Amino acid sequence: MSLFTPAYIYCKISHIMKLLKIDYFKPEKEKIALAAETIKKGGTVIFPTETVYGIGVDALNPEAVKKVFELKGRPQNNPLTIHIANKQDIIKIAWNIPDYIFKIINKFMPGPLTIVLLKNKDVSDLVTAGRQTVGIRMPDHPVAFEFIKESGSLIAAPSANFSGKKSPQSIQEIPKKLLEKADIVLDSGPALTGMPSTVVDFTVSPPKILRQGAITMEDLKRII
């Protein structure tokens, strides 16, 4: 077997860092707790969603947010999406929320949808790249959901790749150097879709799709 095959890299990584195989259907509580504690301490956690793998930090910890930009080589003008496990957390993140947004939330969250709203003062400009808007998403993935819920945090999480590279659908597609730098990696197997979430800006009228994913504007119009 070549030293550069994904299987070899996976084996080497698992021996030099905390890479945790975790059950998709019944995520082991001790592994979830370890990842959650890492977030609380300002660390970085690579975790699965139904679309791609992400690398998460506490969105309200400025030093942790800086770290994820540095690890990815991400431009400072490229905002991060905040991931949640409780729909009520949206009011901690955004303000001046249109009434119809809650219909959207109840229908499509959790799911592959990122809603862009006006951010409130508790959300750092570091997360939003100086913008007054913020993207919010609730992953439809048991591991992601339990991890975010247990952390008790708002998780800022871009995809687990180097900036400008393909978003990874599995641990084997994540660059080795990024895996080595993360504090915890949760591996529950390949992402189900591989297609990024649909991103919709609800701060403009009419709402505008910033990135097309599985959910279409026609889907949204049936609810609004």
N, C-alpha and C positions, 0 to 999 in steps of 0.2 A: 504493500500500500504506500502510495506517495506521502511524503511528510506534509504535503500541502493540501491533502484531501480534507473535506469538512469533518469527517469522522475523527481524524487524527487531531485536528485543532480542538475539537470538542473535548476529547479525552485529556489533552494537555491543559486546557482551561479549567476543567473540573478539578484538577489536582492542585492548581495554584490559586484558586479563589473560591468564594462561596457560591457555587452554581447549584441550585436546588431544583431537582426534578419534582414537579408538583402535579397532583391529580387534577385534571380539568373539571370533573364532575363533583368531586369532594376534596377541595383544597385542604391539605393538612394544616391544622390550626397552629402547630408549632412553627411551621415554615412561614405562614402568613404573619405570625407574631414577630418573627425575626426580621422580616422585611419592613413591617410597620415600625418597629423600634428603630431601625436604620434610618427611616425617613424622619422620625421625631428628633434624631440626633444630628440631622443635617446631611445625611448621606444620600447616595444615589442608588436607585433600584431599577433594574431592567425588568419589565414585566409584559405579559401578553395582553392584547385586546383582541376583539373579533376581527379587526382589520389588519393591524401590523403590531410589531413589538415596539414599545416605547421605553424611554429612559426618564424616570420620574424623580422629582425632588419636591420638598415642601414649598409651595408657591408663596408662602408668607415669610419665608426665611431668605433674606437677600443674599447671604453668602452662598447658600445652597443653589439659588437661582443662577448666580454668577458661575458656579462650578459647572452646571450643565451646559452653559454656553461655551465654556473653555474646553470641556471634554469633547464636544461635537465640532468645535471650530465653527460655531454658528455665528453669523453676523449679528451684531447688537441691534440692528434695525429689523430683525425678523422675530415677531412676537411668539410667545409660547401659549399653548392651549391649556386651560385648567380643567382637570378631570375630577369628577365628583362621584359619590356613591349615594348621596341624599339629595333629592330634588329641592328640598328647602334651602340647601346651601347656595342656590342661585341668588337668593336675596342677600347673602354675605358678599357676593362678588359684584353684582350689578345693581343699578338703580334706574328709575324711570322706565320700568319694564312694562311694555304694552300688555294689556289684559289677554290678548289672544295668544301670547307666548306660552301661557300655562296650558292651553289646549295642545299646542305643539309639543310641549314637554311631556304631557300625559300620553300622547300618541306615539312619539318617536324616541323617547328616552326612558330606559337605556336603549342605545342603538347607534348606528353609524352617522350621527348628525352632530355637527358643531354649530352652536348658535352664537352669533356675535352681538353683544349688547354693550351699553355704556357701562364702564367700570366704576365702582365706587372707590372711595379714598383708601380703603384697606388694601387694595391691590396695587402693588408696587409698579412704578413705571418700568422697572427692569423686566417684569414679566411681559408687559404689553409693548415694549420697545418705544416707550414714550407716548404711545397712542392713548386716547381716552376711551377706547373700546377694548373688549376682552372676549376671547373665544372660550366657550364652555361646552364640555362634553361629558356624557355618562356612558362608559363602555358597557357593552352587552356581553360580558365575559365573566364567568364565576370567579376566576382567580383575580382579575383586575378589581372586580366589585368588592370581594372580601378584603383584599389588600388595602384598597383606598378607605373602606369603612373602618377597618381595624386601626389604621394610622390616625384616624381622627383629623386628617389634614386635607387641605386642598392641594391636589397634586399637579404641578406644572410638568408636562411631559411631551416633548417632541419625539419623533421616531428615533429608534436606537440605531442611528447610522451617523456617518460623518456628513457634514453639511453638503448638500447637492448630490448625494449618492442615493441609490435605490433604497426605499423603505423595506426593512426586513420582515419576512413572513415567518421566519424561524430563527432559532438561536444560531444555526449553522450559517445564516446569511449575515449575521452581525459581525463587523470587523473584530478581529482578535484583540487589537489594541484597545478598543472600546470596552470589550468584555473584561479585559484585565483591569481597567480603571474603575469600573463600577464596583460598588460595595457588595451588592447582592444581585444575583440573576435568578429569576423565577422562570423555569422552563416547563411549559405545559404542552409542548408540541406545536405544530404549525398553526398559524392564524387561519381562521376559517375562510376569510374572503380575500385578503391581500389588497383590497381596494380601500384607499383612505376614506375617511368620513366626508360627507357633503358638508361644506362650510357655507353658511348663509348669514349675511349681514342684515340684521333686523333693526339697525339704527337708521336706515334709509327707507324712503317710501317711493315705490314699492320695494319690498325686500329684494336683495340681490345675491345670487349665488356667486361666491368667490372661488369655490372649487367644487366641481361636480363629482359626486360619488353615487352610491346606490339609491339614495333618496332624491327624488326629482322635485322641481318646483310644482309640477302637477299634483304630486303627492301632498305637498304642503297646502296647496290651494283648496284641497278637499276638506281641510281642517279649519283653515282661517275663515 
